[in-house]
Amino acid sequence: MASKWRWLAVLLGGSWLGYRWTTQVVTPAVPLTKRRSDTEYAAVPTLFIPGWGGNAWTYNGLLRWLARRGYGHKVLTVTVSRTGVLHFTGTWTGQATNPLIQVLFTHSFTTDYQQQIRWITEILRQLKQRYGITSYNVVAHSWGGSAAVSSLVLHGPAADLPQANRLILLGTPVDESQPTRPVDEAFERLRAQRANLQAMGPLTIYNVYGTLSGRQTDGSVPVTQVQALRQVVVGSPVTYREHHVRGVSHGQLHASPVMWRLIARLLWSPGELTTH
């Protein structure tokens, strides 16, 4: 019997290690082989930030699709260790080819997103110091979006950070207060520091959320938690738009071809869309 338990432990351990390895395999950097007539091209990089439990699979499909369709191409991967050490792989050329940067957190099963705020802020700082990047876009899912918005509001005006250009938030909970916890401290910090938005340059935030049939939620994040961002950006110079996508679940917000087309247009062809 003891032998059987040892074999079970070995099997489960091997399965877990195999899962961990496969979910850390990122899509490779590729050159941009074609350009589209309906797309704006610039040297501004776009960071793709996963949410809680996210891994390489979160954006691998989208990154491959963007390259095949000629919207942009992967150039860098930034991997953040459990202790916050950054590892950069790939080559930055600074060319106007809509470069894409995939962010990967080795430890993504965190109890909140406060660590991710620090990590994202340091990634931005290093991008400016290493490569001279002065402006950036973000596509961020769930808590990844919560962390990206918090980094922007709390630290965005800092001189050693690049300036945000466009943020696309996918199912991002901003105010997670509830009857058992009537005050969300992270949200209150955002509201308290919202004046920082006044010191930033032109910035557009697209707040994208899905709903399932007959429900005001995407299955994980209620619409009210997403729309709370209005209280942070109101009265600021930020151009703020909300996009409601019906019939899309929380996971599909980053994995559905319908969403991939929307993300591409919001990033590089926003004039083609009617926002609401």
Secondary structure as UniProt FT lines:
FT   HELIX           2..22
FT   TURN            23..24
FT   TURN            37..38
FT   STRAND          46..49
FT   TURN            52..53
FT   HELIX           57..69
FT   STRAND          73..80
FT   TURN            82..83
FT   STRAND          86..90
FT   STRAND          99..105
FT   HELIX           114..131
FT   STRAND          135..141
FT   HELIX           143..155
FT   TURN            156..157
FT   TURN            159..160
FT   STRAND          163..170
FT   TURN            179..180
FT   HELIX           185..192
FT   HELIX           194..199
FT   STRAND          204..211
FT   TURN            213..214
FT   HELIX           223..227
FT   TURN            228..229
FT   HELIX           230..233
FT   TURN            234..235
FT   STRAND          239..246
FT   TURN            250..251
FT   HELIX           252..255
FT   HELIX           257..268
FT   HELIX           270..272
//
